[in-house]
Amino acid sequence: MDNYVIEMLNIRKEFPGIVANNNINLQVKKGEIHALLGENGAGKSTLMNVLFGLYQPEKGEIKVNGKAVKITDPNVANRLGIGMVHQHFMLVDTFTVAQNIILGSEPKKNGVLVDLKKAEKEIAELSEQYGLRVDPKAKIRDISVGMQQRAEILKTLYRGSDIIILDEPTAVLTPQEIKELIGIMKSLVTEGISIILITHKLKEIMEACDRCTVIRKGEGIGTVNVNETNVDELASLMVGREINFKTEKTAAKPEDIVLSVKQLEVKDSRQALMVKGLDLDIRAGEIVGIAGVDGNGQTELIEAITGLRKTESGDVFLNNKKITGLSTRKVTELGVAHIPQDRHKFGLVLDFPIGENMVLQTYYQKPFSNNKVLSFRKIYEYAEKLIEDYDVRTPSSKTKARGLSGGNQQKAIIAREVDRSPDLLIAVQPTRGLDVGAIENIHNRLIKERDKGRAVLLVSFELDEIINVSDRIAVMFDGRIVADVKPGETNEQELGLLMAGSTKEKAGEA
């Protein structure tokens, strides 16, 4: 008899106009890392939100350690030992790590005052026990995304969770942080913790997981032992067809310079100089990928180009026209499209319908506006075409953006920006949170834009994506472009060394 800590049997969950989970079964063994794999909108997060008590199923049974339970809210889930780390962290920026971890479960001194010193000591001990290095006194806004994730995991452990759900935990991490997280997960299971990992990243499943349950369009496809499968088989199970992991493309035919960045210097919000005398040219008909560890000035560079951040010195030219210091709207109107790194902060108005989000860049122009009066009929006609063309899975074009899965929110942003056919398309982490089928589609669209004569600037922390899609790779380190290489003449190891500050000669010798 298998020792299951979680059994979800014949779970059905409906929303207006959609069946998100249709009689799905999930059985998780004690002390295993169990992957939950599926396309964007397949119903993975919905199933886990049922387990965590955020949703109530229309049908089905949940057992924890063999006993049937009714999980009516997250507090019940916590009492049953179930914790969840959401894709978008639930942390208060201005609080310390310790204050966030104890929120709602504060230890009291004399039964009245919050005993923060005791909490910090307990968190430091937990941190040491599970290898989750983090400073309990550091403020959330001052620590890296990887550290914030550790704080979220510690929050579940502090509450006594021995079953942890991780929803797309590597979507915002650097390759180094991903490696560290896999090490942490393996360490947790040796301590008797069971982990359910929601992910699209097949390599990570192969590296980290024991078993994998596949969901397709709300239906359970089956569960496989990871050591008995491979990446190609998992991809086919997930999307129902073979996936080509190598993007097919002809050689680029670069023409005139579209974007020219000259001696640019940009500070971050703390007034630290992040872009230091940077030069970069991108031509029509080529994709230039920027490879670099997060925090080396990529964000500030993109914000300066798009008008979101003021520059200290230097200039940015678009089609030989100086755009330094122009407003974001003006930069957009001149022919720049921007797929932002943070889709919630900069990509969408979450409480607007997804249809209206599709025209955020153009709502004031014809045919969507006439004499400052919006034509919602035209807006929704256009939105519905984009939803179909880009396979954005939503119950309706009038569904609020926050009601879509993260991957479908990303597809909506990509649809809006790419469909405008800009002279310069800036794509920052464009496939973050997307499944392999959607990634294949987006890569093909970027190449299609290139072949139409557009200039494409791709910023990604996925080195295989940079090598696969780019025609030229600019390596960024400490605010500067330190190398310019061709994808066919380099590899992940050499790029990794260049990103860490090694010279081209030393990286080539390694």
MONORNOR-V821981 format. One record per residue. N is the residue number from 0. RES is the residue in three letters. SS is DSSP state (A for helix, B for strand, O for the rest). OMEGA is omega in radians with two decimals (* if undefined). D_LAST is the distance of its C-alpha to the last C-alpha in Angstrom with 2 decimals. Layout:
# MONORNOR-V821981
N|RES|SS|OMEGA|D_LAST / N|RES|SS|OMEGA|D_LAST
This chain:
# MONORNOR-V821981
0|MET|O|3.13|50.89 / 1|ASP|O|-3.13|47.58 / 2|ASN|O|-3.10|47.25 / 3|TYR|B|3.04|46.73 / 4|VAL|B|3.11|46.36 / 5|ILE|B|2.96|46.73 / 6|GLU|B|3.03|48.81 / 7|MET|B|-2.96|49.42 / 8|LEU|B|3.08|52.01 / 9|ASN|B|-3.11|53.20 / 10|ILE|B|3.06|52.16 / 11|ARG|B|3.11|53.53 / 12|LYS|B|-3.12|52.90 / 13|GLU|B|2.94|54.47 / 14|PHE|B|3.14|54.35 / 15|PRO|O|3.07|56.75 / 16|GLY|O|-3.10|56.11 / 17|ILE|B|2.98|53.20 / 18|VAL|B|-3.05|52.67 / 19|ALA|B|3.08|49.31 / 20|ASN|B|-3.11|49.43 / 21|ASN|B|3.08|51.70 / 22|ASN|B|-3.12|52.46 / 23|ILE|B|3.05|48.89 / 24|ASN|B|3.07|48.20 / 25|LEU|B|3.12|45.35 / 26|GLN|B|-3.05|45.25 / 27|VAL|B|-3.14|42.70 / 28|LYS|B|3.10|42.46 / 29|LYS|O|3.04|42.24 / 30|GLY|O|3.08|38.76 / 31|GLU|O|2.95|36.82 / 32|ILE|B|-3.03|34.49 / 33|HIS|B|-3.12|36.42 / 34|ALA|B|3.00|35.04 / 35|LEU|B|-2.96|37.51 / 36|LEU|B|3.09|36.26 / 37|GLY|B|3.10|38.01 / 38|GLU|O|3.01|38.04 / 39|ASN|O|3.12|38.83 / 40|GLY|O|-3.14|42.47 / 41|ALA|O|3.12|42.67 / 42|GLY|O|-3.09|44.25 / 43|LYS|A|-3.11|41.54 / 44|SER|A|3.10|42.04 / 45|THR|A|-3.14|45.79 / 46|LEU|A|-3.14|45.86 / 47|MET|A|3.06|44.01 / 48|ASN|A|3.00|46.34 / 49|VAL|A|-3.13|49.20 / 50|LEU|A|-3.09|47.77 / 51|PHE|O|3.06|47.33 / 52|GLY|O|3.11|50.90 / 53|LEU|O|3.07|50.21 / 54|TYR|O|3.04|51.92 / 55|GLN|O|-3.12|54.79 / 56|PRO|O|3.05|54.73 / 57|GLU|O|-3.05|57.73 / 58|LYS|B|3.05|57.52 / 59|GLY|B|-3.06|55.76 / 60|GLU|B|3.06|55.26 / 61|ILE|B|3.05|52.63 / 62|LYS|B|3.03|52.46 / 63|VAL|B|-3.06|50.60 / 64|ASN|O|3.04|50.46 / 65|GLY|O|-3.08|53.10 / 66|LYS|B|3.12|55.55 / 67|ALA|B|-3.11|56.55 / 68|VAL|B|3.01|55.99 / 69|LYS|O|-3.07|56.70 / 70|ILE|O|-3.01|54.00 / 71|THR|O|3.10|55.90 / 72|ASP|O|-3.10|53.45 / 73|PRO|A|3.11|50.16 / 74|ASN|A|3.08|52.14 / 75|VAL|A|3.11|53.35 / 76|ALA|A|3.12|49.80 / 77|ASN|A|3.14|48.68 / 78|ARG|A|3.11|51.64 / 79|LEU|O|3.10|50.58 / 80|GLY|O|-3.14|47.10 / 81|ILE|B|3.08|45.36 / 82|GLY|B|-3.12|43.02 / 83|MET|B|3.01|41.21 / 84|VAL|B|-3.04|38.25 / 85|HIS|O|-3.13|38.94 / 86|GLN|O|3.06|36.48 / 87|HIS|O|-2.95|37.81 / 88|PHE|O|3.13|38.05 / 89|MET|O|-3.07|41.55 / 90|LEU|O|3.09|40.95 / 91|VAL|O|-3.02|43.01 / 92|ASP|O|-3.02|40.83 / 93|THR|O|3.09|43.09 / 94|PHE|O|3.02|43.39 / 95|THR|B|3.07|41.18 / 96|VAL|A|-3.10|39.10 / 97|ALA|A|-3.14|41.95 / 98|GLN|A|3.10|44.68 / 99|ASN|A|-3.07|43.03 / 100|ILE|A|-3.06|42.58 / 101|ILE|A|-3.06|46.21 / 102|LEU|O|-3.12|47.76 / 103|GLY|O|3.12|50.75 / 104|SER|O|-3.01|50.41 / 105|GLU|O|3.00|50.94 / 106|PRO|O|-3.07|51.97 / 107|LYS|B|3.05|55.25 / 108|LYS|B|-3.08|56.65 / 109|ASN|O|3.09|60.39 / 110|GLY|O|-3.06|60.21 / 111|VAL|O|-3.04|60.00 / 112|LEU|B|3.07|57.06 / 113|VAL|B|-3.12|53.43 / 114|ASP|O|-3.06|51.80 / 115|LEU|A|3.14|48.42 / 116|LYS|A|3.12|47.59 / 117|LYS|A|-3.13|48.15 / 118|ALA|A|-3.12|46.03 / 119|GLU|A|3.12|43.11 / 120|LYS|A|-3.13|43.35 / 121|GLU|A|-3.13|43.50 / 122|ILE|A|3.09|40.52 / 123|ALA|A|3.12|38.43 / 124|GLU|A|3.09|39.43 / 125|LEU|A|-3.13|38.60 / 126|SER|A|3.13|35.24 / 127|GLU|A|-3.09|34.50 / 128|GLN|A|-3.04|35.95 / 129|TYR|A|3.11|33.84 / 130|GLY|O|-3.14|30.57 / 131|LEU|O|-3.06|31.20 / 132|ARG|O|3.12|30.31 / 133|VAL|O|-3.13|32.48 / 134|ASP|O|-3.10|34.86 / 135|PRO|O|-3.06|38.42 / 136|LYS|O|-3.10|39.67 / 137|ALA|O|3.07|37.16 / 138|LYS|B|-3.08|38.62 / 139|ILE|A|-3.07|37.24 / 140|ARG|A|-3.07|36.86 / 141|ASP|A|-3.10|34.53 / 142|ILE|O|-3.08|31.98 / 143|SER|O|3.10|29.16 / 144|VAL|A|3.11|29.92 / 145|GLY|A|3.11|28.01 / 146|MET|A|3.10|30.26 / 147|GLN|A|3.13|33.30 / 148|GLN|A|3.08|32.58 / 149|ARG|A|3.09|32.47 / 150|ALA|A|3.11|35.81 / 151|GLU|A|3.13|37.19 / 152|ILE|A|3.10|36.20 / 153|LEU|A|3.12|37.72 / 154|LYS|A|3.13|40.82 / 155|THR|A|-3.13|41.38 / 156|LEU|A|3.13|40.84 / 157|TYR|A|3.14|43.20 / 158|ARG|O|3.06|45.84 / 159|GLY|O|-3.12|45.48 / 160|SER|O|2.99|43.78 / 161|ASP|O|2.99|42.63 / 162|ILE|B|-3.06|41.98 / 163|ILE|B|3.06|39.46 / 164|ILE|B|3.09|39.05 / 165|LEU|B|-3.08|35.82 / 166|ASP|B|3.14|36.39 / 167|GLU|O|-3.00|33.22 / 168|PRO|O|-3.07|31.38 / 169|THR|O|-3.04|27.92 / 170|ALA|O|-3.06|29.29 / 171|VAL|O|-3.06|28.60 / 172|LEU|O|3.02|25.55 / 173|THR|O|3.11|21.93 / 174|PRO|A|3.13|19.33 / 175|GLN|A|3.14|18.80 / 176|GLU|A|3.10|22.61 / 177|ILE|A|3.12|23.07 / 178|LYS|A|3.13|20.99 / 179|GLU|A|-3.13|23.12 / 180|LEU|A|3.12|26.28 / 181|ILE|A|3.07|25.74 / 182|GLY|A|3.12|25.38 / 183|ILE|A|-3.14|28.58 / 184|MET|A|-3.13|30.43 / 185|LYS|A|3.09|29.69 / 186|SER|A|-3.14|30.85 / 187|LEU|A|-3.10|33.99 / 188|VAL|A|3.07|35.09 / 189|THR|A|3.10|34.95 / 190|GLU|O|3.09|37.50 / 191|GLY|O|3.10|39.76 / 192|ILE|O|3.02|38.93 / 193|SER|B|-3.06|39.05 / 194|ILE|B|2.97|36.91 / 195|ILE|B|-3.04|37.67 / 196|LEU|B|3.03|34.68 / 197|ILE|B|-3.12|35.55 / 198|THR|B|2.99|32.56 / 199|HIS|O|-2.94|31.65 / 200|LYS|O|-3.00|28.02 / 201|LEU|A|3.13|28.03 / 202|LYS|A|-3.13|24.51 / 203|GLU|A|3.07|25.61 / 204|ILE|A|-3.12|28.81 / 205|MET|A|-3.08|27.06 / 206|GLU|A|-2.93|24.85 / 207|ALA|A|-2.86|27.59 / 208|CYS|O|3.08|31.07 / 209|ASP|O|3.12|33.63 / 210|ARG|B|-3.08|36.01 / 211|CYS|B|3.03|36.35 / 212|THR|B|-3.07|39.57 / 213|VAL|B|3.08|39.59 / 214|ILE|B|3.07|42.04 / 215|ARG|B|3.13|42.91 / 216|LYS|O|3.06|45.43 / 217|GLY|O|-3.12|46.95 / 218|GLU|B|3.04|47.41 / 219|GLY|B|-3.14|45.78 / 220|ILE|B|3.12|44.04 / 221|GLY|B|3.13|43.24 / 222|THR|B|-3.13|40.99 / 223|VAL|B|2.98|38.30 / 224|ASN|B|-3.04|36.33 / 225|VAL|A|-3.12|32.65 / 226|ASN|A|3.12|31.67 / 227|GLU|A|-3.11|34.07 / 228|THR|O|3.09|32.83 / 229|ASN|O|-3.06|29.84 / 230|VAL|A|-3.11|28.64 / 231|ASP|A|-3.13|30.75 / 232|GLU|A|3.12|33.86 / 233|LEU|A|3.13|33.57 / 234|ALA|A|3.14|33.21 / 235|SER|A|3.09|36.29 / 236|LEU|A|-3.06|38.28 / 237|MET|A|-3.02|37.56 / 238|VAL|A|3.08|38.54 / 239|GLY|O|3.09|40.73 / 240|ARG|O|3.10|38.90 / 241|GLU|O|-3.14|35.68 / 242|ILE|O|3.05|32.79 / 243|ASN|O|-3.08|30.42 / 244|PHE|O|3.11|27.02 / 245|LYS|O|-3.11|25.69 / 246|THR|O|3.14|27.48 / 247|GLU|O|3.10|29.31 / 248|LYS|O|3.04|29.46 / 249|THR|O|3.11|30.19 / 250|ALA|O|3.13|28.25 / 251|ALA|O|3.07|29.02 / 252|LYS|O|-3.07|31.68 / 253|PRO|O|3.13|31.22 / 254|GLU|O|-3.06|34.43 / 255|ASP|O|3.09|35.72 / 256|ILE|B|3.10|33.89 / 257|VAL|B|3.12|35.16 / 258|LEU|B|3.06|33.29 / 259|SER|B|3.12|32.49 / 260|VAL|B|-3.04|31.28 / 261|LYS|B|3.01|31.83 / 262|GLN|B|-3.04|30.78 / 263|LEU|B|3.03|31.40 / 264|GLU|B|-3.08|31.75 / 265|VAL|B|3.08|32.65 / 266|LYS|B|3.04|33.51 / 267|ASP|O|-3.05|33.53 / 268|SER|O|3.09|36.74 / 269|ARG|O|3.12|36.25 / 270|GLN|O|3.02|36.11 / 271|ALA|O|3.14|32.49 / 272|LEU|B|-3.06|30.81 / 273|MET|B|3.07|28.21 / 274|VAL|B|-2.90|27.82 / 275|LYS|B|3.08|27.37 / 276|GLY|B|-3.02|28.38 / 277|LEU|B|3.04|26.63 / 278|ASP|B|3.13|27.08 / 279|LEU|B|3.04|26.77 / 280|ASP|B|3.05|28.67 / 281|ILE|B|-3.08|29.24 / 282|ARG|B|3.00|31.42 / 283|ALA|O|3.08|33.97 / 284|GLY|O|3.04|32.70 / 285|GLU|B|3.03|29.05 / 286|ILE|B|3.07|27.09 / 287|VAL|B|3.11|24.61 / 288|GLY|B|3.02|22.47 / 289|ILE|B|3.09|21.48 / 290|ALA|B|3.13|18.43 / 291|GLY|O|3.04|18.35 / 292|VAL|O|-3.13|19.10 / 293|ASP|O|3.10|22.90 / 294|GLY|O|3.12|24.59 / 295|ASN|O|3.04|22.69 / 296|GLY|O|-3.11|25.78 / 297|GLN|A|-3.11|25.79 / 298|THR|A|-3.11|29.19 / 299|GLU|A|3.10|30.78 / 300|LEU|A|-3.10|29.60 / 301|ILE|A|3.13|31.17 / 302|GLU|A|3.11|34.27 / 303|ALA|A|3.14|34.76 / 304|ILE|A|-3.03|34.57 / 305|THR|O|3.09|37.00 / 306|GLY|O|-3.14|39.46 / 307|LEU|O|-3.11|38.94 / 308|ARG|O|-3.13|37.82 / 309|LYS|O|-3.14|39.04 / 310|THR|O|3.08|36.78 / 311|GLU|O|3.10|36.92 / 312|SER|B|-3.09|36.37 / 313|GLY|B|-3.06|35.03 / 314|ASP|B|3.05|36.15 / 315|VAL|B|3.14|35.56 / 316|PHE|B|3.04|37.16 / 317|LEU|B|-3.08|38.00 / 318|ASN|O|3.12|39.34 / 319|ASN|O|3.10|39.95 / 320|LYS|B|-3.12|42.01 / 321|LYS|B|3.14|41.09 / 322|ILE|O|3.12|40.76 / 323|THR|O|3.05|39.64 / 324|GLY|O|3.10|41.90 / 325|LEU|O|3.11|43.66 / 326|SER|O|3.13|44.62 / 327|THR|A|-3.14|42.63 / 328|ARG|A|-3.12|45.59 / 329|LYS|A|3.12|45.74 / 330|VAL|A|3.12|42.01 / 331|THR|A|-3.11|42.54 / 332|GLU|A|3.14|45.63 / 333|LEU|O|3.03|43.82 / 334|GLY|O|3.08|41.50 / 335|VAL|B|3.01|38.65 / 336|ALA|B|-3.00|38.08 / 337|HIS|B|2.96|36.02 / 338|ILE|B|-2.98|34.84 / 339|PRO|O|3.13|34.26 / 340|GLN|O|-3.12|31.81 / 341|ASP|O|-3.04|34.77 / 342|ARG|A|-3.12|37.34 / 343|HIS|A|-3.11|40.00 / 344|LYS|A|-2.96|39.97 / 345|PHE|A|-3.03|39.49 / 346|GLY|A|-3.00|39.98 / 347|LEU|O|2.87|43.26 / 348|VAL|O|-2.91|46.64 / 349|LEU|O|-3.11|46.71 / 350|ASP|O|2.98|50.50 / 351|PHE|O|3.01|51.11 / 352|PRO|B|-3.12|51.55 / 353|ILE|A|3.11|48.49 / 354|GLY|A|-3.14|50.60 / 355|GLU|A|3.04|51.11 / 356|ASN|A|-3.12|47.41 / 357|MET|O|-3.11|46.81 / 358|VAL|O|-3.10|48.67 / 359|LEU|O|-3.13|47.48 / 360|GLN|O|-2.94|46.23 / 361|THR|O|-3.02|49.29 / 362|TYR|O|-3.06|52.27 / 363|TYR|O|-3.12|54.17 / 364|GLN|O|3.04|54.02 / 365|LYS|O|0.12|56.15 / 366|PRO|O|-3.04|56.78 / 367|PHE|O|-3.13|55.98 / 368|SER|B|3.11|58.14 / 369|ASN|B|-3.06|61.36 / 370|ASN|O|3.08|63.08 / 371|LYS|O|3.06|60.93 / 372|VAL|B|-3.09|62.14 / 373|LEU|B|3.03|59.46 / 374|SER|O|-3.10|60.00 / 375|PHE|A|3.09|58.69 / 376|ARG|A|3.14|59.71 / 377|LYS|A|-3.14|57.34 / 378|ILE|A|-3.06|54.55 / 379|TYR|A|3.03|54.78 / 380|GLU|A|3.14|55.19 / 381|TYR|A|-3.11|51.93 / 382|ALA|A|-3.10|50.16 / 383|GLU|A|3.07|51.34 / 384|LYS|A|3.12|49.99 / 385|LEU|A|3.14|46.52 / 386|ILE|A|3.13|46.68 / 387|GLU|A|-3.08|47.42 / 388|ASP|A|-3.06|44.95 / 389|TYR|O|3.08|41.99 / 390|ASP|O|3.06|43.11 / 391|VAL|O|-3.04|43.60 / 392|ARG|O|-3.09|45.29 / 393|THR|O|3.11|48.11 / 394|PRO|O|-3.07|51.72 / 395|SER|O|3.06|52.94 / 396|SER|O|3.14|52.02 / 397|LYS|O|3.07|54.13 / 398|THR|O|3.12|52.04 / 399|LYS|B|-3.09|50.58 / 400|ALA|A|-3.11|46.84 / 401|ARG|A|-3.14|46.30 / 402|GLY|A|3.13|47.81 / 403|LEU|O|3.03|44.92 / 404|SER|O|-3.13|41.80 / 405|GLY|A|-3.13|38.66 / 406|GLY|A|3.13|37.27 / 407|ASN|A|2.99|40.56 / 408|GLN|A|3.14|40.72 / 409|GLN|A|3.13|37.34 / 410|LYS|A|3.14|38.67 / 411|ALA|A|3.12|41.73 / 412|ILE|A|-3.14|39.77 / 413|ILE|A|3.12|37.68 / 414|ALA|A|-3.10|40.98 / 415|ARG|A|-3.04|42.61 / 416|GLU|A|-3.08|39.86 / 417|VAL|A|-3.05|38.87 / 418|ASP|O|3.12|42.53 / 419|ARG|O|-3.11|43.32 / 420|SER|O|-3.10|41.14 / 421|PRO|O|3.04|39.95 / 422|ASP|O|3.12|38.51 / 423|LEU|B|3.08|35.45 / 424|LEU|B|3.09|34.31 / 425|ILE|B|-3.10|32.08 / 426|ALA|B|-3.13|30.75 / 427|VAL|B|-3.10|29.21 / 428|GLN|O|-2.99|28.11 / 429|PRO|O|-3.09|30.65 / 430|THR|O|3.12|30.13 / 431|ARG|O|3.09|30.13 / 432|GLY|O|-3.13|32.49 / 433|LEU|O|3.09|33.10 / 434|ASP|O|-3.02|33.29 / 435|VAL|A|3.11|31.46 / 436|GLY|A|3.12|34.54 / 437|ALA|A|3.12|34.83 / 438|ILE|A|3.11|31.12 / 439|GLU|A|-3.12|31.53 / 440|ASN|A|-3.11|34.62 / 441|ILE|A|3.10|33.15 / 442|HIS|A|3.12|30.14 / 443|ASN|A|3.13|32.72 / 444|ARG|A|3.10|34.87 / 445|LEU|A|3.13|32.13 / 446|ILE|A|3.10|31.56 / 447|LYS|A|3.10|35.36 / 448|GLU|A|3.09|35.66 / 449|ARG|A|-3.09|33.08 / 450|ASP|A|3.04|35.11 / 451|LYS|O|3.14|38.23 / 452|GLY|O|3.09|36.78 / 453|ARG|O|2.97|35.70 / 454|ALA|B|-3.11|32.71 / 455|VAL|B|3.05|30.57 / 456|LEU|B|-3.10|28.31 / 457|LEU|B|3.04|26.40 / 458|VAL|B|-3.11|25.02 / 459|SER|O|3.05|23.48 / 460|PHE|O|3.11|21.37 / 461|GLU|O|-3.06|20.91 / 462|LEU|A|3.11|17.64 / 463|ASP|A|3.08|19.09 / 464|GLU|A|3.12|22.15 / 465|ILE|A|-3.11|20.41 / 466|ILE|A|-3.05|18.60 / 467|ASN|A|-2.95|21.84 / 468|VAL|A|-3.01|24.37 / 469|SER|O|2.96|23.02 / 470|ASP|O|-3.13|23.47 / 471|ARG|B|-3.11|21.32 / 472|ILE|B|3.03|18.97 / 473|ALA|B|-3.12|19.40 / 474|VAL|B|-3.07|16.98 / 475|MET|B|3.10|19.15 / 476|PHE|B|3.08|18.40 / 477|ASP|O|3.02|21.25 / 478|GLY|O|-3.12|23.80 / 479|ARG|B|2.95|22.16 / 480|ILE|B|-3.03|20.41 / 481|VAL|B|3.11|17.13 / 482|ALA|B|3.08|15.86 / 483|ASP|B|-3.01|17.76 / 484|VAL|B|3.06|16.07 / 485|LYS|O|-3.10|17.70 / 486|PRO|A|-3.12|17.31 / 487|GLY|A|-3.08|17.23 / 488|GLU|A|-3.14|14.31 / 489|THR|O|3.08|11.84 / 490|ASN|O|-3.06|11.30 / 491|GLU|A|-3.12|11.78 / 492|GLN|A|-3.13|8.31 / 493|GLU|A|3.12|7.43 / 494|LEU|A|3.13|11.01 / 495|GLY|A|3.12|10.90 / 496|LEU|A|3.10|8.54 / 497|LEU|A|3.13|10.87 / 498|MET|A|3.13|13.78 / 499|ALA|O|3.04|13.11 / 500|GLY|O|3.10|13.44 / 501|SER|O|3.09|10.13 / 502|THR|O|3.13|10.80 / 503|LYS|A|-3.09|10.13 / 504|GLU|A|-3.12|8.97 / 505|LYS|A|3.14|6.43 / 506|ALA|A|3.13|5.31 / 507|GLY|A|3.13|5.60 / 508|GLU|A|-3.01|3.83 / 509|ALA|O|*|0.00
